[in-house]
């Protein structure tokens, strides 16, 4: 950021009084510009033991497969955003959604909030942001053609959980380890 969005004058990177991080501060009007992480919301949708993936029609990672996901919009809940992204990218209606995992990506200032749900009637089709959509069995997933590491990790955890027996969620089920996502384990 070079210019203040409030008055148009140049900004300077400095630590404002009472803060502990450098911020873009306007020297003319005093506005402090905070750049905060972006929330990405998405869905892992199932239908008859298969998972819905979308082949990206946009950059970054054009032509690679992903779960339907994207940036959260103002005035929507995280669940509404995840359902909207499924509809925008795959004309998919998400049902019975439950929080699946929260993935912190500090190196790119993003937080992924993924839900697991059911694909209504097993119906999906390409949207403006997708070249193709397809339901995959675990052994059909194009692991070497997945768009982002967070998508690979979410799918791996999904299949790992499917092999575990159901259990009740306790505080101890919330896990975090350095370099790994915060995980809220919910088995269903």
N, C-alpha and C positions, 0 to 999 in steps of 0.2 A: 504494500500500500504506500503510495507516494503522496496522495492528496486526501484531504479531509472530505468525507461525504456530507458533512454538515455545512461547511463554508467554502470549500474548494482550495484552501491554502495548503501549503506543504506540511507534511507531518514529519516528526522526528522520532526515531526509536529511543525510548528512555524508560526508566523505571519510575512510574508515578509515585507520588508521596503516598505512603500507606500500602504500597503493593510490593511484590517481590519478584516481578518478571518484567522484562522489556515489553512495552506496548507502543503502538503508533499513537503519538500524542500531537494534536494540532497546537502549534505555537501561537496561532491567532485567536482561536475561540476556546481553547482548552479541552476540547472533546477528546476523550480517551477511547480509542477503537480497540475493542476486545475481539480477537479472532479465536473462536472456540471450536471444538471438534464437531464434525458433522455426524448425524445419526443416519445410519443405513438400516432400513427395515426390509425383511423378506420372509418368504415362506418355503418350507419344505413340504410339498403337497404329495399325498399318497393316494393311490387308487389300485386296489386289488394287488397289493404287495409291490407295486412299482412306484417310482418317484418321478415327478415332473421336472424336466430340465428345459431350458431355453437356449437356443444358439443366438449369440449376440449379433445384432445388426448395427451396432454403434460402437465407437471407440470409447474407452480403451478395450482392447482384447476382442476386436471384431472377429466373428467366426468361431469363437470359443464358447463352450457350454457353461451355463451357470444356473443357479436357482433364481427364480424371480425375486428381484430385490432392487432397491434404489433409495435415493435420499428421501427422508421424511419431509413432508410439507408442513407449513404452519397450519394451525387450527385442526389438526387431526391427531388421534391417539396413535400409539405405535402399532396397535393391532389394525386399526383402520388403514394406516399407511402400508402395512404388509399386504393386506387384502387388495388395496388399490394397485400396488405394484404387480401382483399376480394377475389382476385383470388387464392392466395396461400392457404387460409384456406377453401374456399368454391367453388372453381372453378367458381366464380361469376364475371360477368362483370358489373361494376358500371357505370351508366349513369346519366347525369343531376345532378352532385354532387354540393352541396352548403354547405358552412360552417354551422354547426349546433351548436356547442358549444366547449368551451375551458375549460377544467377542471384542476385546479391546485391541485396537491397532494404533498405538501411539505414534509409530513412525510415519503414518500418513494422516494422523489426527482424525480418525474415524472410529465409531463404535457401531458394530453390527448387532442388531437385535433380531434374532431369527425365531420364527414360530413354526410349529409343526401342525399340520391340519390335513383335512381330507379334500380331495378334488371333487367338487360336486359333479355327479353323474359321469365322472371320468372324462369330461370334455374340456379340450383346450385347443387353441389354434394360434398361429403366429400373429403378433401384434406389430405395431410400427417399429418397435425396438428389437424384434426377433426375426431371424431368418427362418427358424424352424422351432418347433416344440415337439417333445417326445416323452413318453413314459418309459422308464428304464428299470429293468431288474438289476440287482446288485452286480451281477457278472457282465452286464451290458454297458455299465457306466463307462464313458470315454475318459478314464482317469487322466490320461496324458493330454487331454484337450479341454480341461477345466480352466476357466478364466482366471480364477483367483485362489490363492492358498486358503483363504478363509472358507471358501466353498468346499474345497477338498476336505478340510478338517471337519466341517459340519456334516458332510456325507459320511465320513469315516466314523464319527461319533454316533450318528444315527444308526449305522449298521452294527456297531459295537453294542449299543443299547438294546437293539432287537435281540441280541443273543443273551442278554442278562434277564434274570427273572424280575418280575414286578416287585417294587418295594415302596414303602411310604416315604414321603419327602420330609426330611428333618433339616435343621440348620447345618448339621454336619455334611449334608449333601451339597452344600455350596462350596465349590473348590476354586482355588486360584493358585497357580504356580508361576514363577517368573517366566515371562515370555509366552505364556499360554493364556487362553481366554478365561475369563471368569465363567464358571459353568454352574448352572442351576440344573441339577439332575432331576428330571421328571420322567418316570417310566409309565407308559400307558399302552 
